[in-house]
Amino acid sequence: MLNIEASPGDQITLDAGKSKDPDDDDLFFSWWHYNEADSYNGKTIPKSDLARTTITIPLDAKYGDTIHIICEVSDSGEPPLSSYKRIIIRIKK
């Protein structure tokens, strides 16, 4: 888990490009907003399938809100294996 503080309007770049597979399988990335876990209910991140994505903290996010982003990395093996990392963005003043 990674904890980040940000203010409304900030841009945050999230990068999973250093991810490695021990079998050298191809990796597939998916970033998504885990809105069931956070206190901010708006949309924060476009669905992305790249290793790197940038999100803009919504202007209507309030102090103390949390935004949970999940990075899902899957390999091309049989069966495909996946790993997840949660990023929690806490809104500061």
Residue frames as qw, qx, qy, qz and C-alpha x, y, z in Angstrom:
[[0.000, 0.891, 0.454, 0.000, 0.00, 0.00, 0.00],
 [0.406, 0.160, 0.013, 0.900, 1.21, 3.48, -0.87],
 [0.113, -0.824, -0.473, 0.290, -0.09, 6.58, 0.92],
 [0.341, 0.279, 0.208, 0.873, 0.02, 9.95, -0.84],
 [0.000, 0.705, 0.427, -0.567, -1.23, 13.39, 0.18],
 [0.255, 0.256, 0.475, 0.803, -2.53, 15.76, -2.49],
 [0.174, 0.427, 0.301, -0.835, -4.65, 18.88, -2.87],
 [0.566, 0.643, 0.497, -0.140, -7.59, 19.40, -5.21],
 [0.434, 0.878, -0.125, -0.161, -6.30, 20.16, -8.71],
 [0.311, -0.619, 0.692, 0.203, -2.96, 18.38, -8.19],
 [0.828, 0.379, -0.348, -0.224, -1.79, 16.00, -10.90],
 [0.592, -0.484, 0.643, -0.050, -0.29, 12.72, -9.73],
 [0.636, 0.445, -0.579, -0.250, 1.61, 10.35, -12.00],
 [0.796, -0.299, 0.493, -0.182, 1.47, 6.70, -10.99],
 [0.495, 0.600, -0.596, -0.197, 4.04, 4.40, -12.56],
 [0.872, -0.234, 0.414, -0.117, 4.24, 0.61, -12.39],
 [0.657, 0.675, -0.317, -0.105, 6.76, 0.41, -15.23],
 [0.041, 0.592, -0.786, 0.172, 9.42, -1.28, -13.09],
 [0.849, -0.101, 0.373, -0.360, 7.18, -4.32, -12.58],
 [0.207, 0.461, -0.836, -0.215, 8.90, -7.58, -13.51],
 [0.940, -0.048, -0.007, -0.338, 7.74, -11.12, -14.11],
 [0.510, -0.541, 0.663, 0.089, 10.11, -13.88, -12.91],
 [0.715, 0.193, 0.647, 0.181, 9.26, -15.98, -15.99],
 [0.115, -0.275, 0.392, 0.870, 9.66, -13.02, -18.37],
 [0.213, 0.593, 0.763, 0.141, 5.98, -13.26, -19.36],
 [0.036, 0.451, 0.230, 0.862, 4.40, -10.16, -20.88],
 [0.094, -0.367, -0.641, 0.668, 2.67, -7.94, -18.33],
 [0.085, -0.596, -0.528, -0.599, -0.70, -6.26, -18.63],
 [0.134, -0.085, -0.449, 0.879, -1.71, -3.26, -16.52],
 [0.228, -0.660, -0.576, -0.426, -5.03, -1.98, -15.29],
 [0.104, 0.012, -0.431, 0.896, -5.58, 1.07, -13.08],
 [0.314, -0.564, -0.609, -0.460, -8.97, 1.58, -11.48],
 [0.235, -0.417, 0.302, -0.824, -10.74, 3.62, -8.84],
 [0.369, -0.244, -0.881, 0.170, -11.82, 1.48, -5.89],
 [0.223, -0.439, -0.016, -0.870, -14.68, 3.78, -4.95],
 [0.735, -0.470, -0.446, -0.201, -16.29, 1.32, -2.52],
 [0.727, -0.254, -0.376, 0.515, -13.34, 1.85, -0.16],
 [0.327, 0.086, -0.120, 0.933, -12.97, 5.61, -0.21],
 [0.005, 0.626, 0.535, -0.567, -14.86, 8.67, 0.94],
 [0.177, 0.454, -0.262, -0.833, -14.80, 10.55, -2.39],
 [0.632, 0.343, 0.669, -0.188, -17.66, 9.46, -4.64],
 [0.486, 0.765, -0.114, -0.407, -16.80, 11.16, -7.94],
 [0.913, 0.342, 0.050, 0.216, -14.84, 9.80, -10.89],
 [0.361, -0.834, 0.302, 0.288, -11.08, 10.22, -10.52],
 [0.271, -0.450, 0.739, 0.422, -9.26, 8.09, -13.05],
 [0.736, 0.387, -0.267, -0.487, -10.03, 7.03, -16.57],
 [0.951, -0.082, 0.296, 0.034, -9.69, 3.27, -17.03],
 [0.212, 0.814, -0.518, -0.156, -6.10, 2.82, -18.12],
 [0.994, 0.012, 0.094, 0.055, -4.21, -0.18, -19.46],
 [0.513, 0.688, -0.350, 0.375, -0.76, 1.41, -19.55],
 [0.697, -0.149, -0.480, 0.511, 2.06, 0.97, -17.04],
 [0.226, -0.160, -0.245, 0.929, 1.91, 4.69, -16.29],
 [0.054, -0.732, -0.589, -0.338, -1.11, 6.91, -15.73],
 [0.129, 0.088, -0.257, 0.954, -1.74, 10.45, -14.53],
 [0.192, -0.693, -0.692, -0.060, -4.74, 11.49, -12.51],
 [0.004, 0.426, -0.093, 0.900, -5.95, 14.94, -11.55],
 [0.110, -0.323, -0.774, 0.533, -7.37, 15.29, -8.07],
 [0.015, -0.691, -0.602, -0.400, -10.93, 16.56, -8.53],
 [0.048, 0.400, -0.150, 0.903, -11.58, 20.16, -7.53],
 [0.618, -0.489, -0.113, -0.605, -14.59, 19.11, -5.46],
 [0.748, -0.124, -0.585, 0.289, -12.54, 16.71, -3.29],
 [0.378, -0.847, 0.030, -0.372, -12.64, 17.89, 0.30],
 [0.014, 0.601, -0.690, 0.402, -10.05, 17.96, 3.07],
 [0.506, -0.243, 0.737, -0.377, -9.82, 14.50, 4.64],
 [0.879, 0.323, -0.003, -0.350, -11.38, 12.65, 1.69],
 [0.447, -0.381, 0.765, 0.264, -9.58, 9.52, 0.58],
 [0.732, 0.508, -0.228, -0.394, -9.33, 8.23, -2.97],
 [0.680, -0.286, 0.669, 0.091, -8.30, 4.60, -3.42],
 [0.589, 0.607, -0.404, -0.347, -6.63, 3.60, -6.69],
 [0.853, -0.173, 0.490, 0.048, -5.77, 0.00, -7.56],
 [0.320, 0.630, -0.622, -0.337, -2.97, -1.02, -9.90],
 [0.907, 0.006, 0.400, -0.131, -3.55, -4.53, -11.20],
 [0.202, 0.635, -0.680, -0.304, -0.66, -6.23, -13.00],
 [0.913, 0.061, 0.359, -0.182, -1.27, -9.58, -14.71],
 [0.193, -0.466, 0.745, 0.436, 1.10, -11.80, -16.65],
 [0.660, 0.343, -0.368, -0.558, 0.49, -13.77, -19.85],
 [0.005, -0.258, 0.963, -0.080, 1.22, -17.17, -18.27],
 [0.708, -0.191, -0.477, -0.485, -1.16, -20.10, -18.01],
 [0.016, -0.840, -0.535, -0.083, -2.90, -19.58, -15.75],
 [0.218, 0.664, -0.074, 0.712, -2.39, -15.80, -15.70],
 [0.518, -0.448, -0.508, 0.523, -1.27, -14.51, -12.31],
 [0.012, 0.820, 0.165, 0.549, -2.16, -11.07, -10.99],
 [0.463, -0.247, -0.443, 0.727, -0.73, -8.77, -8.37],
 [0.093, -0.861, -0.380, -0.325, -2.42, -5.72, -6.87],
 [0.387, -0.073, -0.324, 0.860, -1.17, -2.51, -5.26],
 [0.110, -0.856, -0.503, -0.046, -3.43, -0.02, -3.52],
 [0.297, 0.205, -0.094, 0.928, -2.64, 3.68, -3.58],
 [0.208, -0.778, -0.569, 0.169, -4.52, 5.78, -1.03],
 [0.239, 0.391, 0.051, 0.887, -4.61, 9.48, -1.78],
 [0.264, -0.668, -0.561, 0.412, -5.59, 11.61, 1.22],
 [0.195, 0.777, 0.242, 0.548, -6.80, 15.10, 0.40],
 [0.453, -0.352, -0.319, 0.754, -4.94, 17.84, 2.23],
 [0.065, 0.871, 0.283, -0.395, -5.71, 21.54, 2.51]]
